[in-house]
Amino acid sequence: MRPDPSDASISRRAARVAPFLAMDVLAAAAVKERRGETVVHMEVGQPSAPAPRAALAAAQAALAGGRIPYTEALGIAPLRERIARHCAEAYGVTVAPERVVVTTGSSAGFVLAFLALFDAGARVAIAEPGYPAYRSILQALDLEPVPLRLSAGDGFVPTAALVRAAHAARPLAGLLVMSPANPSGTMIDPVGLAELGRTCRALNLAFVSDEIYHGLTYGVPAATALRSDPDAVIINSFSKYYCMTGWRIGWMVVPERLVRPIERLAQNLYISAPYLSQVAALAAFDAAEELEAVKADYARARALLLNELPGLGLGDVHPADGAFYLYADVARLTNDAADFCRRMLAEAGVAATPGLDFDPVEGAHHLRLSFAGGEAAAAEAVRRLRGWLG
């Protein structure tokens, strides 16, 4: 429930931030589990696989050393250098380590980017449907999120034409895109990403690219905005591909002019990302074989769900080129996805997120299913849903 905006003890910025429904569903599922009941978790984007063995070993070795210190606000030098090397290996893009910022998860990256790029009141375009925390973080920072309405017919892909139209209606200060996207799994191809970058430069808009699901694609690899726009702000994380959600460790690649402003902000807001998590993240880059096996499990789960969901009346699903979500239109079953998800959890023991988290306009007849639990969890969910819906 939102705070009452009339309560003088609560700030207006806090009062206008909506709840994160996926986390509310997770909390409700935890109550069910404490009663001894089992739940198939498809509500949050959290890999069921543990952090890579190399990451765990590195953290354990550091912990055995006894001293867990602060680090430089921008992160330890070896990790920044390794991230820069990753950009060269994965994308063929040269990035100076000095432009890399290690953050406390991607969430801190968004806060730092928005504070460094925008003054209060600035208007920032975001995709809708899209990740709900974008909207909430912008609002909490007294910025205005401007939704770019996307549709299944267009593959949920944001376009330069939508950006130009939004800017013409009332000037924007920036654009934030995600590819692969949450909740749809949509990817922006290199041509489209380059056009978005050119449009931002032409309109003098800051361009922020959320690349947190890179590595998790089921066809062609994801493109980075850095390939076509070296001035873009890139945000990434070890949470998804690297299976390190609770370690709260991410990174940014920023233009040189933003390094010192972001460093000053980080020094004061966070001091530094956790040392243990930085050490573990550095080691995670050497776990490709293990991580690719986890991704192969996601691919099997994706294929199973795309094959089985139509027979359950949940067939109107975007095919998900990347990430580990399926975004389903359930209008044939309900126009109240929140109630549908509550009943699905209570009666079938399957947790999913109602679409209103991602789309306040059309989300009432959508839900998002995460297949980050892999093939076994997907198969169990199908079994339970077949019994519940059949």
C-alpha positions in Angstrom: 0.0 0.0 0.0 1.3 3.5 -0.8 1.8 5.9 2.0 -1.0 8.4 2.5 0.1 11.6 0.7 -1.8 13.6 3.2 0.4 12.4 6.1 2.8 15.3 6.8 5.4 13.0 8.2 5.9 11.3 4.8 7.7 13.1 2.0 5.8 13.7 -1.2 8.5 11.8 -3.2 8.0 8.8 -1.0 4.3 9.0 -1.2 4.3 8.9 -5.0 6.5 5.8 -5.4 4.4 2.8 -6.2 5.0 -0.6 -4.6 7.2 -3.1 -6.5 4.6 -5.8 -7.0 7.0 -8.6 -7.8 8.5 -8.1 -4.4 5.1 -8.1 -2.8 4.3 -11.4 -4.5 7.6 -12.7 -3.3 6.7 -11.7 0.3 3.3 -13.4 -0.1 5.0 -16.6 -1.4 7.4 -16.5 1.6 4.3 -16.5 4.0 3.0 -19.6 2.2 6.3 -21.3 2.5 6.6 -20.6 6.2 3.4 -22.5 6.6 5.2 -25.5 5.1 3.6 -25.2 1.6 5.7 -25.3 -1.6 5.8 -22.5 -4.2 7.2 -22.5 -7.8 8.8 -19.1 -7.9 8.2 -17.4 -11.3 7.7 -13.9 -9.8 11.2 -12.5 -9.6 14.1 -12.3 -11.9 16.4 -14.3 -9.7 18.5 -17.2 -10.9 18.0 -20.4 -8.9 21.6 -21.3 -9.6 24.2 -20.2 -7.0 27.0 -17.8 -7.7 29.8 -19.5 -9.7 32.2 -21.7 -7.8 35.1 -19.5 -8.6 33.3 -16.4 -7.2 32.4 -18.3 -3.9 36.0 -19.5 -3.5 37.4 -16.0 -4.1 35.0 -14.5 -1.5 35.8 -17.2 1.0 39.6 -16.6 0.6 39.1 -12.9 1.1 37.0 -13.5 4.2 39.6 -15.8 5.6 42.0 -12.9 5.3 40.1 -11.2 8.1 40.0 -7.6 6.9 37.0 -6.5 4.7 37.7 -2.9 3.9 36.2 0.0 2.1 37.5 0.3 -1.5 37.9 3.3 -3.8 34.5 4.7 -4.5 34.8 3.7 -8.2 35.8 0.1 -7.3 38.9 -1.9 -7.1 41.3 -1.4 -10.0 41.5 -5.1 -11.0 37.7 -5.4 -11.4 37.5 -2.1 -13.3 40.3 -3.4 -15.6 38.6 -6.8 -16.1 35.2 -5.1 -17.0 37.0 -3.0 -19.6 38.6 -6.2 -21.0 35.1 -7.8 -21.0 33.9 -4.9 -23.2 36.6 -5.7 -25.7 36.1 -9.5 -25.6 32.3 -9.4 -25.8 31.7 -6.5 -28.1 35.0 -5.5 -29.7 34.7 -2.1 -28.0 37.7 -0.4 -26.4 36.9 1.1 -23.0 39.4 2.7 -20.7 39.3 1.2 -17.2 39.0 4.8 -15.8 35.5 5.0 -17.4 34.3 2.0 -15.5 32.4 2.5 -12.2 31.6 -0.4 -9.9 28.3 0.0 -8.2 26.1 -1.6 -5.5 24.0 -3.5 -8.0 22.6 -1.9 -11.1 20.1 -0.1 -8.8 22.8 2.1 -7.5 24.0 2.7 -11.0 20.6 4.1 -12.0 20.6 6.5 -9.0 24.1 7.7 -9.8 23.4 8.1 -13.5 20.2 10.0 -12.9 21.7 12.3 -10.3 24.8 13.0 -12.5 22.8 13.6 -15.7 19.5 15.3 -14.7 18.3 18.2 -12.6 15.1 18.0 -10.7 12.1 18.2 -13.0 13.8 16.8 -16.0 11.8 14.5 -18.2 13.2 11.1 -19.1 11.7 8.7 -21.6 11.3 5.1 -20.6 9.6 2.1 -22.3 6.1 1.0 -21.2 5.8 -1.9 -20.5 9.1 -1.8 -18.7 11.0 -2.3 -15.5 8.9 -0.6 -12.8 11.9 0.6 -10.7 12.9 3.0 -13.5 9.7 4.9 -13.0 9.9 4.8 -9.2 13.6 5.8 -9.0 13.0 8.8 -11.3 10.0 9.9 -9.3 11.9 9.5 -6.0 14.6 11.8 -7.4 12.0 14.4 -8.5 12.4 13.5 -12.1 9.5 12.9 -14.5 9.3 9.5 -16.3 7.8 9.8 -19.8 6.3 6.5 -21.0 6.9 5.4 -24.6 3.9 3.2 -25.3 5.1 -0.1 -26.8 2.9 -2.8 -28.3 3.2 -6.5 -28.9 2.4 -5.9 -32.6 5.7 -3.9 -32.8 7.6 -6.5 -30.8 7.7 -4.1 -27.7 10.7 -2.4 -29.3 11.3 1.4 -28.6 12.0 3.4 -31.7 13.6 6.7 -32.6 10.2 7.9 -34.0 8.6 7.4 -30.5 11.4 9.4 -28.9 11.1 12.2 -31.4 7.4 12.4 -30.9 7.7 12.5 -27.1 10.3 15.2 -27.4 8.2 17.3 -29.8 5.2 17.1 -27.4 7.3 18.4 -24.6 11.2 18.5 -24.4 12.9 15.5 -22.9 16.3 15.5 -21.1 17.1 11.8 -21.7 16.2 8.4 -22.8 16.6 5.0 -21.0 16.3 1.8 -22.9 16.8 -1.9 -21.9 17.8 -4.7 -24.3 17.1 -7.5 -23.6 14.0 -6.1 -22.0 12.1 -6.8 -18.8 9.3 -8.0 -19.0 9.0 -8.8 -22.7 12.5 -10.3 -23.5 12.6 -8.0 -26.5 16.0 -7.1 -28.0 16.8 -3.9 -29.9 18.9 -4.8 -33.0 22.2 -3.0 -33.6 20.6 -0.8 -36.3 17.8 0.3 -34.0 20.1 0.9 -31.1 22.4 3.1 -33.3 19.4 5.1 -34.5 18.3 5.7 -30.9 21.8 6.9 -30.2 21.9 9.3 -33.2 18.4 10.6 -32.2 19.6 11.4 -28.7 22.7 13.2 -30.0 20.6 15.2 -32.5 18.1 16.2 -29.8 20.8 16.7 -27.1 19.4 14.0 -24.9 21.4 11.8 -22.4 21.3 8.2 -23.6 21.2 5.4 -20.9 21.4 1.8 -21.9 20.5 -0.9 -19.4 22.4 -4.0 -20.5 21.8 -6.1 -17.3 20.5 -9.1 -19.3 23.4 -9.3 -21.7 24.7 -12.8 -22.0 21.2 -14.2 -21.7 20.1 -14.4 -25.3 18.6 -17.3 -27.3 19.8 -16.5 -30.8 22.0 -13.6 -31.8 24.0 -11.9 -29.0 22.8 -8.5 -27.6 24.3 -5.4 -29.0 25.8 -2.7 -26.7 25.0 1.0 -27.2 28.8 1.6 -26.8 29.3 0.0 -30.3 27.5 3.0 -32.0 27.6 5.7 -29.3 30.7 6.0 -27.1 28.9 8.8 -25.2 26.2 6.5 -23.9 25.9 5.6 -20.2 25.9 1.8 -19.9 24.6 0.0 -16.8 25.2 -3.7 -16.2 25.2 -6.1 -13.3 26.4 -9.4 -12.0 22.9 -10.3 -10.9 21.5 -12.0 -13.9 23.9 -13.8 -16.2 26.4 -14.3 -13.3 23.8 -15.5 -10.8 24.8 -13.0 -8.1 21.6 -11.2 -7.2 22.2 -11.0 -3.4 25.8 -9.9 -3.8 24.5 -6.5 -5.0 27.3 -5.8 -7.4 27.1 -4.1 -10.8 28.9 -1.6 -13.0 28.6 1.4 -15.3 30.6 2.6 -18.3 30.4 6.4 -18.5 31.8 9.2 -20.6 35.0 10.6 -19.2 33.3 13.9 -18.2 31.0 12.0 -15.8 33.6 10.0 -14.0 34.5 12.6 -11.4 30.9 13.8 -10.7 29.8 10.2 -10.3 32.8 9.5 -8.1 31.8 12.4 -5.8 28.2 11.1 -5.6 29.3 7.6 -4.9 31.7 8.7 -2.2 28.9 10.4 -0.3 26.0 8.1 -1.0 27.6 4.6 -0.8 31.3 5.1 0.0 32.0 1.9 -2.1 30.5 -1.3 -3.3 31.1 -4.2 -0.9 34.6 -5.5 -1.0 33.7 -9.1 -0.8 31.3 -8.8 -3.7 33.9 -7.0 -5.8 36.4 -9.8 -5.2 33.8 -12.4 -6.1 32.7 -10.5 -9.2 36.3 -10.4 -10.5 36.5 -14.2 -10.3 33.1 -14.7 -11.9 34.5 -13.7 -15.3 36.4 -16.9 -15.3 33.3 -19.1 -14.9 32.0 -19.0 -18.5 31.6 -22.8 -18.8 29.5 -23.0 -15.6 27.4 -20.0 -16.5 26.7 -21.2 -20.1 25.4 -24.4 -18.6 23.0 -22.4 -16.5 21.9 -20.5 -19.6 21.3 -23.7 -21.4 18.9 -24.7 -18.6 17.0 -21.4 -19.1 16.8 -22.1 -22.8 15.2 -25.5 -22.1 12.7 -23.9 -19.7 11.9 -21.2 -22.3 11.2 -23.8 -25.0 9.1 -25.9 -22.7 6.9 -22.9 -21.6 6.5 -21.7 -25.2 5.3 -25.1 -26.2 3.0 -25.8 -23.2 1.5 -22.5 -22.3 -0.8 -22.3 -25.3 -2.6 -25.4 -24.2 -3.3 -23.8 -20.9 -4.9 -20.7 -22.4 -1.7 -18.7 -21.9 -0.6 -18.8 -25.5 -0.5 -15.0 -26.3 3.1 -14.7 -25.3 6.0 -12.7 -26.7 8.7 -15.2 -27.7 11.4 -13.6 -25.5 14.7 -13.3 -27.5 16.6 -12.6 -24.3 16.4 -12.4 -20.5 14.4 -15.1 -18.7 10.8 -13.8 -18.8 7.6 -14.5 -20.7 5.1 -11.6 -20.8 1.6 -13.1 -21.4 -1.6 -11.4 -22.4 -4.3 -13.2 -20.2 -7.3 -11.2 -21.4 -9.1 -14.4 -22.4 -8.9 -15.5 -18.7 -9.1 -12.3 -16.7 -9.0 -8.5 -16.8 -7.7 -8.4 -13.2 -4.2 -9.9 -13.4 -3.5 -8.9 -9.7 -6.4 -11.1 -8.5 -5.4 -13.8 -11.0 -1.9 -13.9 -9.6 -3.2 -14.0 -6.0 -5.4 -17.0 -6.8 -2.6 -18.7 -8.8 -0.4 -18.5 -5.8 -3.0 -19.4 -3.2 -4.6 -22.3 -5.2 -1.8 -23.6 -7.5 1.3 -22.6 -5.6 2.7 -20.8 -8.6 4.0 -17.2 -8.0 3.9 -14.8 -11.0 3.9 -11.0 -11.3 0.9 -9.1 -12.5 1.4 -6.9 -15.5 0.5 -3.7 -13.6 4.0 -3.7 -12.3 5.3 -3.0 -15.8 2.4 -1.2 -17.4 -0.1 0.9 -15.5 -2.3 1.2 -18.6 -2.6 -2.2 -20.2 -1.0 -4.4 -17.5 -4.3 -5.4 -15.9 -4.6 -8.2 -18.4 -1.0 -9.3 -18.5 1.3 -11.3 -16.3 5.1 -12.0 -16.3 6.5 -15.5 -15.8 10.2 -15.8 -14.9 11.9 -19.0 -16.0 15.0 -18.2 -14.1 14.3 -21.4 -12.0 15.2 -23.5 -15.0 13.6 -26.4 -16.8 12.6 -28.4 -13.7 10.8 -25.4 -12.1 9.1 -24.7 -15.5 7.9 -28.2 -15.8 6.5 -28.2 -12.3 4.7 -24.9 -12.9 3.1 -26.3 -16.1 1.9 -29.4 -14.1 0.4 -27.3 -11.4 -1.2 -24.8 -13.8 -2.7 -27.6 -15.9 -4.4 -28.9 -12.8 -5.6 -25.5 -11.7 -6.8 -24.2 -15.1 -7.9 -27.5 -16.5 
